[in-house]
Amino acid sequence: MTLQDIPFQTMDGETQTLADYDGKLLMIVNVASRCGLAPQYETLERLQREYGERGFQVLGFPSNQFLQELGSNDAIKEYCSMTYGISFPVLDRVRVNGRKEHPLYTELKKAPDAAGKAGRVTWNFEKFMVTPDREVLRFRPHTEPDDPAVIAALEVNLPG
């Protein structure tokens, strides 16, 4: 099974895969509403609005792995909508590390960051950019979504 074929759930219980976003430049982020990094939601939304028409798509995967996410999908959906006006998909909650981690994250974590380190997700808001050619680029949690390195990778990998 390839990265594109791994199933995941929407908040509404629909099954999707990354193949549903084929041809797009994806930014997959493990999000958490009560995290000190939650203001990154605002920047992610700005990038979605700025680059979305050019084939860029943010996908948020809530995770309570670090004990900072709200208790239900409804609460997460309301928080994202009311606090940040999120328009990109925020999907069903997942685990990003450990024995019960989601298979999507098992694959994503094989990608190294800028320092050459792969492996565990270290905190909320770790960003994985999946190019239309299926290359995975990794940006650690404290790297802002609009960091020059992220924007450079985004610009160079936009489809078309």
C-alpha positions as CSV (number, residue, x, y, z in Angstrom):
1,M,0.0,0.0,0.0
2,T,1.4,3.4,-1.0
3,L,1.1,6.7,0.9
4,Q,-1.7,7.7,-1.5
5,D,-3.7,4.6,-0.7
6,I,-3.8,4.7,3.1
7,P,-7.4,5.3,4.3
8,F,-8.3,7.9,6.9
9,Q,-11.6,9.3,8.2
10,T,-13.2,12.7,7.9
11,M,-14.9,14.1,10.9
12,D,-18.2,13.0,9.4
13,G,-17.0,9.4,9.1
14,E,-16.3,9.3,5.4
15,T,-13.2,7.4,4.3
16,Q,-10.7,9.2,2.2
17,T,-7.1,8.7,1.0
18,L,-4.5,11.2,-0.3
19,A,-5.4,10.0,-3.8
20,D,-8.6,12.0,-3.3
21,Y,-6.3,15.1,-3.5
22,D,-4.2,13.8,-6.4
23,G,-2.3,16.4,-8.3
24,K,-2.3,18.8,-5.4
25,L,0.5,20.0,-3.1
26,L,-0.5,18.9,0.3
27,M,0.5,20.1,3.8
28,I,-0.5,17.6,6.4
29,V,-0.4,18.9,10.0
30,N,-1.1,17.3,13.3
31,V,-3.1,20.0,15.0
32,A,-4.2,20.6,18.6
33,S,-6.6,23.3,19.8
34,R,-5.2,23.8,23.2
35,C,-1.5,23.9,22.2
36,G,0.6,27.0,22.5
37,L,1.3,26.6,18.7
38,A,-2.4,26.8,17.9
39,P,-2.0,30.3,16.4
40,Q,-0.3,28.5,13.5
41,Y,-3.9,27.6,12.4
42,E,-4.2,31.3,11.3
43,T,-1.1,31.1,9.1
44,L,-2.2,27.7,7.7
45,E,-5.5,29.2,6.8
46,R,-3.9,32.3,5.2
47,L,-1.7,29.9,3.1
48,Q,-4.7,27.9,2.1
49,R,-6.5,31.0,0.9
50,E,-3.4,32.4,-0.9
51,Y,-2.3,29.3,-2.7
52,G,-5.4,27.1,-2.8
53,E,-6.5,28.1,-6.3
54,R,-3.0,27.1,-7.5
55,G,-3.3,23.5,-6.2
56,F,-2.2,23.8,-2.6
57,Q,-4.2,22.0,0.1
58,V,-3.8,21.9,3.9
59,L,-5.1,18.8,5.7
60,G,-5.4,19.1,9.5
61,F,-5.3,15.9,11.6
62,P,-6.3,16.6,15.2
63,S,-4.3,14.6,17.7
64,N,-4.5,14.3,21.4
65,Q,-1.1,12.5,21.4
66,F,0.3,15.4,23.5
67,L,-2.8,15.9,25.6
68,Q,-3.7,19.2,24.1
69,E,-6.7,18.5,21.9
70,L,-10.4,19.0,22.7
71,G,-12.5,16.0,23.5
72,S,-14.8,15.6,20.5
73,N,-14.8,16.3,16.7
74,D,-17.7,18.7,17.2
75,A,-15.7,20.7,19.7
76,I,-12.7,20.8,17.4
77,K,-14.8,21.8,14.4
78,E,-16.4,24.6,16.4
79,Y,-13.1,25.8,17.7
80,C,-11.5,25.8,14.3
81,S,-14.4,27.6,12.7
82,M,-15.1,30.2,15.5
83,T,-11.5,31.0,16.4
84,Y,-9.7,30.9,13.1
85,G,-12.3,30.6,10.4
86,I,-10.7,27.4,9.0
87,S,-11.8,26.5,5.5
88,F,-9.4,23.6,4.9
89,P,-10.4,20.0,6.0
90,V,-9.9,19.2,9.6
91,L,-10.2,15.4,9.7
92,D,-10.8,12.7,12.3
93,R,-8.5,12.5,15.3
94,V,-5.4,10.3,14.9
95,R,-2.5,9.1,16.9
96,V,0.9,10.1,15.4
97,N,3.3,8.0,17.5
98,G,3.3,4.7,19.2
99,R,1.7,1.3,18.7
100,K,-1.6,2.7,17.7
101,E,-0.3,5.4,15.4
102,H,-2.2,6.0,12.2
103,P,-0.6,4.2,9.2
104,L,-0.5,7.6,7.4
105,Y,1.8,8.9,10.0
106,T,3.9,5.7,10.0
107,E,4.7,6.5,6.4
108,L,5.1,10.3,6.7
109,K,7.5,9.9,9.6
110,K,10.0,8.1,7.3
111,A,10.8,11.5,5.8
112,P,13.7,13.4,7.3
113,D,13.6,17.0,8.4
114,A,16.1,19.7,7.3
115,A,18.7,18.2,9.8
116,G,18.3,14.7,8.3
117,K,16.3,13.3,11.2
118,A,13.3,11.1,10.6
119,G,11.2,9.3,13.2
120,R,8.8,10.4,15.9
121,V,6.6,13.4,15.6
122,T,8.0,15.7,18.4
123,W,5.0,17.9,19.1
124,N,1.8,19.3,17.7
125,F,1.9,21.2,14.4
126,E,4.6,19.1,12.7
127,K,4.2,19.8,9.0
128,F,4.6,17.2,6.2
129,M,4.5,18.6,2.6
130,V,3.6,16.0,0.1
131,T,4.4,17.1,-3.4
132,P,2.4,16.1,-6.5
133,D,5.3,13.8,-7.3
134,R,4.8,12.2,-3.8
135,E,8.0,13.4,-2.3
136,V,7.6,14.2,1.4
137,L,9.2,17.2,3.0
138,R,9.2,17.6,6.7
139,F,9.0,20.8,8.9
140,R,9.2,20.5,12.7
141,P,6.6,22.1,14.9
142,H,8.3,25.4,15.7
143,T,8.9,26.1,12.0
144,E,6.1,28.5,11.2
145,P,4.0,27.6,8.2
146,D,5.1,30.8,6.5
147,D,8.8,30.3,7.3
148,P,10.9,31.2,4.2
149,A,12.0,27.5,3.8
150,V,8.4,26.4,3.8
151,I,7.3,29.1,1.3
152,A,10.2,28.3,-1.0
153,A,9.3,24.5,-0.9
154,L,5.6,25.5,-1.5
155,E,6.4,27.8,-4.4
156,V,8.7,25.3,-6.2
157,N,6.3,22.4,-5.8
158,L,3.0,23.9,-6.7
159,P,1.4,21.9,-9.5
160,G,1.5,23.2,-13.1
